[in-house]
Amino acid sequence: MATTDAEVAGEWAGTRLTLDLWHPNCWAIEATSRTDGGVLAHAIYNSPVAESEAPNMVNGLFTAFGDTNEEVSQLYLGG
């Protein structure tokens, strides 16, 4: 859904776009469904291959967001 943030008719102030994405078995959707905050993934990439007990790991860069500190804390603590 797109809306225009214009105060006066004929004056353009910007556009706000809301996009809802979904894919099955998404851990981020499942994790955030229990809280009011959300998670934005900036990058997800494979860990360097090394001799370890957990070779199937990935690294990621995320931003957790919410309207309050408590909402962000709930994301970190798992709802």
Beta strands, then each sheet from edge to edge (+ up, - down):
strand 1: 2-4
strand 2: 15-17
strand 3: 38-46
strand 4: 58-65
sheet 1: 1+ 2-
sheet 2: 3+ 4-
end
